Amino acid sequence: MSEQTYIGTELEIFAKAVRWKQYFREMLAPYLGKCVLEVGAGLGANTRILCDGSQSQWLCLEPDPALLKLIEARIANGEFPSCCQSRGGFVSDLGDGKAFNTILYLDVLEHIEDDRLELENARAHLTAGGHLIVLAPAHDFLYSPFDKSIGHYRRYADKSISALTPSNCRIVKRVQLDALGVLTSLANRILLRQSIPTEQQILFWDRNLVPISRFMDRLMGYRFGRSVLCIWECS
């Protein structure tokens, strides 16, 4: 089993961004199948929001041993639905024959140096008609000390994420979310230059700005936001 220690310290803080997680859940929920692989599950904060127990399997894949232990403990304590399982390592460790209806990369792909190869490897573990879902930070001009401190190799534009389309896959949804978040990220890049936001800042954004962004995103046709959501259907 391959291992990798996560260098970021922001997971606990962003776990409190419940409104944001509920927002993107609404966007990707129609594409969640019965057998789901969540790559880089971290603390399980997204699992808690996305997995409703209707799935036959939800596999939390996490290469960091410390984070994996936390997920295992939460599964053992009954904090997640009974369909949840955990495994250490990377997609490349899964071996042949393991297939899923849905594979999720939620704020994960930007941490992987060879993102193109990663998605090709993931595609090999999708059933026919399955969905590959990526949520990632948008816009290179927003790259900040925060991105660097938590190991982001890049941020994405519509063009650059579309260019990652794996073989025998087609994009069925590509949107940008959180228009107001662009302003907060830009303020951090130019003015604050923080390597990590405070809990108060995250809670203010989640409670006050995300609801406004939901309205603005619809108004703007989901063409401009802090994050990009791309969903592929693979044959």
C-alpha positions in Angstrom: 0.0 0.0 0.0 1.4 3.4 -1.0 1.4 6.2 1.5 1.7 10.0 1.4 1.6 12.5 4.2 -0.7 15.4 3.6 1.1 18.7 4.2 -2.0 21.0 4.5 -3.5 22.0 7.8 -6.8 23.4 6.5 -9.0 20.3 6.5 -10.5 20.8 10.0 -11.4 24.4 9.2 -13.0 23.7 5.8 -14.9 20.8 7.3 -17.1 23.5 8.9 -18.1 24.9 5.5 -21.4 23.0 5.5 -23.3 25.3 3.2 -20.6 25.2 0.6 -20.6 21.4 0.7 -24.4 21.2 0.5 -24.2 23.6 -2.5 -21.9 21.4 -4.6 -23.7 18.3 -3.4 -26.8 19.5 -5.2 -24.8 19.9 -8.4 -23.2 16.4 -8.4 -25.9 14.4 -6.7 -27.6 13.3 -9.9 -24.4 11.7 -11.0 -23.7 9.6 -7.9 -24.1 5.9 -8.6 -24.5 3.0 -6.3 -20.8 2.2 -6.0 -18.7 5.2 -5.3 -15.0 5.8 -4.9 -13.9 9.0 -3.1 -10.2 9.6 -3.8 -8.4 11.5 -1.1 -11.2 11.4 1.3 -9.2 13.3 4.0 -11.2 13.6 7.2 -14.4 12.4 5.6 -16.0 15.8 5.7 -17.4 15.4 2.2 -18.3 11.8 2.8 -20.5 13.0 5.7 -22.4 15.4 3.4 -22.6 13.3 0.2 -23.1 9.7 1.3 -26.7 9.2 2.3 -26.7 5.5 2.8 -28.5 4.7 -0.4 -25.3 3.5 -2.0 -24.2 -0.1 -2.0 -20.6 0.9 -1.4 -18.8 4.1 -0.7 -15.0 3.5 -0.6 -12.9 6.3 1.1 -9.5 6.1 -0.4 -6.8 8.0 1.5 -3.0 7.8 1.3 -2.2 9.6 4.5 -2.0 7.0 7.3 -3.1 9.5 10.0 -6.1 10.7 8.0 -7.0 7.1 7.2 -7.1 6.2 10.9 -9.5 9.0 11.5 -11.8 7.8 8.7 -11.6 4.2 10.0 -12.5 5.4 13.5 -15.5 7.4 12.3 -16.8 4.4 10.3 -16.3 2.1 13.3 -18.2 4.7 15.5 -21.1 4.7 13.2 -20.7 8.3 12.1 -21.0 7.3 8.4 -23.6 5.0 6.8 -22.9 1.3 6.9 -22.0 1.3 3.1 -18.8 3.2 3.9 -15.5 1.5 3.8 -11.9 2.7 3.9 -8.7 1.8 2.2 -5.2 3.3 2.2 -3.2 4.2 -0.9 -3.9 5.6 -4.4 -6.0 4.7 -7.4 -2.9 2.9 -8.8 -3.0 0.6 -5.8 -6.5 -0.7 -6.5 -5.4 -3.4 -8.9 -7.4 -4.9 -11.8 -11.1 -5.7 -11.7 -12.3 -3.1 -9.2 -15.0 -1.0 -10.9 -17.2 1.9 -9.6 -20.2 3.8 -11.0 -18.8 7.1 -9.7 -15.3 8.3 -8.9 -14.9 11.6 -7.0 -11.9 14.0 -6.8 -13.1 16.8 -4.5 -10.4 19.4 -4.1 -7.9 16.6 -4.7 -6.7 16.7 -8.3 -4.8 20.0 -7.9 -2.6 18.1 -5.3 -1.5 15.5 -7.9 1.4 16.4 -10.2 0.5 14.2 -13.1 -3.2 15.0 -13.2 -3.8 13.6 -16.7 -2.3 10.2 -15.9 -4.4 10.2 -12.6 -7.7 10.6 -14.5 -6.7 8.0 -17.1 -6.0 5.5 -14.2 -9.3 6.4 -12.6 -11.2 5.9 -15.9 -10.0 2.3 -15.9 -11.9 1.7 -12.7 -15.3 3.1 -14.0 -18.1 0.9 -15.2 -19.7 1.7 -18.6 -21.8 4.8 -18.3 -20.0 5.7 -15.0 -19.2 9.3 -14.0 -15.8 10.8 -13.1 -16.3 14.0 -11.0 -13.7 16.7 -10.3 -14.2 19.7 -8.1 -11.1 21.9 -8.1 -9.9 25.5 -7.5 -10.3 27.8 -10.6 -8.2 30.5 -12.2 -4.4 30.6 -12.2 -4.5 34.3 -11.4 -5.9 33.4 -7.9 -2.9 31.2 -7.1 -1.8 32.4 -3.7 0.5 31.5 -0.7 -2.5 29.5 0.6 -2.4 27.3 -2.5 1.4 26.8 -2.2 1.2 26.0 1.5 -1.2 23.1 1.0 0.5 21.6 -2.0 -1.5 22.8 -4.9 0.3 22.3 -8.2 -2.2 24.5 -10.1 -5.6 26.0 -10.4 -7.8 25.2 -13.4 -9.6 27.0 -16.2 -12.5 25.6 -18.3 -10.0 24.9 -21.1 -7.3 23.3 -19.0 -9.7 20.9 -17.1 -11.4 20.0 -20.4 -8.1 19.1 -21.8 -7.8 16.4 -19.2 -10.7 14.4 -20.6 -9.8 10.7 -20.4 -10.1 8.4 -23.3 -13.7 7.3 -24.2 -15.2 9.9 -21.9 -17.2 13.0 -22.6 -18.0 16.1 -20.5 -21.7 16.1 -19.4 -21.4 19.1 -17.0 -18.8 21.8 -16.5 -19.7 24.8 -14.3 -17.9 27.3 -12.2 -19.2 27.9 -8.7 -18.9 30.6 -6.0 -18.6 33.9 -7.8 -18.1 35.9 -4.6 -15.4 33.5 -3.6 -13.3 34.9 -6.4 -13.2 38.3 -4.7 -12.2 36.8 -1.3 -9.5 34.7 -3.0 -8.2 37.7 -4.9 -8.1 39.7 -1.7 -6.0 37.1 -0.1 -3.7 36.9 -3.1 -3.1 40.6 -3.3 -3.7 42.0 0.2 -3.7 39.4 3.0 -1.3 36.8 1.5 -2.4 34.3 4.2 -1.0 30.8 4.0 -4.1 29.6 5.9 -7.5 31.3 6.5 -8.9 31.6 10.0 -11.9 29.7 11.2 -13.8 33.0 11.5 -13.1 33.8 7.9 -14.3 30.4 6.6 -17.4 30.6 8.7 -18.2 34.2 7.4 -17.7 33.0 3.8 -19.8 29.9 4.3 -22.7 31.5 6.2 -22.9 34.9 4.4 -21.2 34.7 1.0 -22.0 31.2 -0.2 -25.8 31.9 -0.2 -25.3 35.0 -2.2 -23.0 33.2 -4.6 -25.7 30.6 -5.2 -27.9 33.3 -6.6 -25.1 35.1 -8.5 -23.9 31.8 -10.1 -27.4 31.1 -11.5 -27.6 34.7 -12.7 -24.2 34.4 -14.5 -24.9 31.0 -16.0 -22.3 29.3 -13.8 -19.5 30.8 -16.0 -17.4 32.5 -13.3 -16.5 31.2 -9.9 -13.8 30.3 -7.4 -14.2 26.5 -8.1 -14.7 24.5 -11.3 -16.9 21.4 -11.3 -16.4 19.0 -14.2 -18.3 15.8 -14.7 -17.4 13.2 -17.4 -19.4 10.2 -18.5 -17.3 7.3 -19.6 -18.2 4.5 -22.0 
